[in-house]
Amino acid sequence: MKKIRKPIPFDVDETLIKDEPAPWQYKTHPKEEADDEFKRPIMMNYYGMRRVRWPHKRHIELLKARHAIGDTILVWSANGIAWAEEVVERLGLAHLVHYAADKPTGMFDDKDVADWAPRVWLEDK
């Protein structure tokens, strides 16, 4: 049996990447080279369709910080493992992510997940 120490899951869509840029990301034209890696949109291949996505700066910084303190990073997506892996690669986070998975459709536990693992979502201002 494989053991995972302190797993921290990060969702992909609207958590690590967003459909729309944050207001501060509009300041850079998509074709310009931006000094800030978070101001550059990412062209993604979404199952054969080209899509523009924007990095969610605060969540990416949080993922990096959690990895730095020794947490096991799990990235998942309701769009599948291949999509989760594609996003991680395009964001340059592959060296920080331990596992990619399908987003769970449920869980079996005697406790409500909110009792032991509060949801964290930060506005990207």
C-alpha positions in Angstrom: 0.0 0.0 0.0 1.3 3.4 -0.9 1.4 6.0 1.9 0.7 9.7 1.5 1.8 12.1 4.2 -0.2 15.3 4.7 -2.0 15.3 1.4 -3.2 18.7 0.1 -5.5 18.6 -2.9 -5.7 21.5 -5.4 -8.5 21.6 -7.9 -7.5 22.8 -11.5 -10.3 24.8 -13.1 -11.0 28.1 -11.4 -8.5 27.2 -8.7 -5.1 26.9 -10.4 -6.2 28.4 -13.7 -9.2 30.7 -14.5 -11.3 31.3 -17.5 -11.1 35.1 -17.0 -8.1 37.2 -15.9 -8.1 39.0 -12.6 -8.5 42.8 -13.1 -4.8 43.4 -12.5 -4.0 40.9 -15.3 -5.8 43.0 -17.9 -2.9 45.5 -17.8 -0.7 43.4 -20.1 -1.8 42.6 -23.6 -1.8 38.8 -24.1 0.8 39.0 -26.9 3.2 41.2 -24.9 5.9 39.5 -22.9 5.2 40.3 -19.2 7.8 40.4 -16.5 5.3 38.9 -14.1 4.7 35.2 -15.1 1.1 35.5 -13.8 0.2 38.2 -16.3 0.8 35.9 -19.2 -2.2 33.9 -20.4 -1.6 30.2 -21.2 -2.8 28.6 -24.4 -4.2 25.2 -23.5 -5.2 22.2 -25.6 -8.5 21.2 -24.0 -9.3 17.9 -25.7 -8.5 19.2 -29.1 -9.8 22.7 -28.6 -7.5 25.7 -28.0 -8.4 27.6 -24.9 -6.9 30.6 -23.2 -6.5 30.2 -19.4 -5.1 32.5 -16.8 -2.9 31.4 -13.8 -4.5 32.0 -10.4 -1.5 33.6 -8.6 -2.6 33.3 -5.0 -3.4 29.6 -5.3 -0.2 28.8 -7.2 1.8 30.6 -4.5 -0.1 28.7 -1.9 0.7 25.4 -3.6 4.4 26.3 -3.7 4.3 27.3 0.0 2.6 24.0 1.0 5.1 22.0 -0.9 7.9 23.9 0.8 6.7 22.8 4.2 6.6 19.2 3.2 3.0 18.6 2.2 2.2 16.0 -0.4 0.6 17.9 -3.3 -2.3 16.3 -5.2 -3.9 18.0 -8.2 -7.3 16.9 -9.4 -9.8 17.8 -12.0 -13.3 16.8 -12.9 -12.1 17.0 -16.5 -9.7 14.1 -15.9 -6.2 13.2 -15.1 -4.8 14.1 -18.5 -6.2 17.7 -18.1 -4.8 18.0 -14.6 -1.4 16.9 -15.8 -1.5 19.2 -18.8 -2.3 22.2 -16.5 0.5 21.3 -14.1 3.0 21.0 -16.9 1.9 24.3 -18.6 2.2 26.1 -15.2 5.7 24.8 -14.6 4.6 23.0 -11.4 5.3 19.4 -12.3 8.3 19.3 -10.0 6.1 20.2 -7.0 3.1 17.9 -7.7 3.3 14.4 -6.4 0.0 13.1 -7.8 -2.7 13.9 -10.4 -6.1 12.4 -10.1 -9.7 12.6 -11.3 -11.7 14.8 -8.9 -13.5 12.6 -6.4 -17.2 12.1 -6.9 -17.7 11.3 -3.2 -16.1 10.0 -0.1 -16.8 7.6 2.7 -16.1 9.0 6.2 -17.9 9.2 9.5 -17.2 13.0 9.6 -18.2 15.7 7.2 -15.2 17.0 5.3 -15.9 20.5 6.5 -15.3 19.3 10.1 -11.7 18.4 9.4 -10.6 20.0 6.1 -12.1 23.5 5.6 -12.4 24.8 2.0 -9.8 27.4 1.1 -10.4 29.7 -1.9 -8.7 33.0 -2.3 -9.8 35.9 -4.5 -7.1 36.8 -7.0 -6.8 40.5 -6.5 
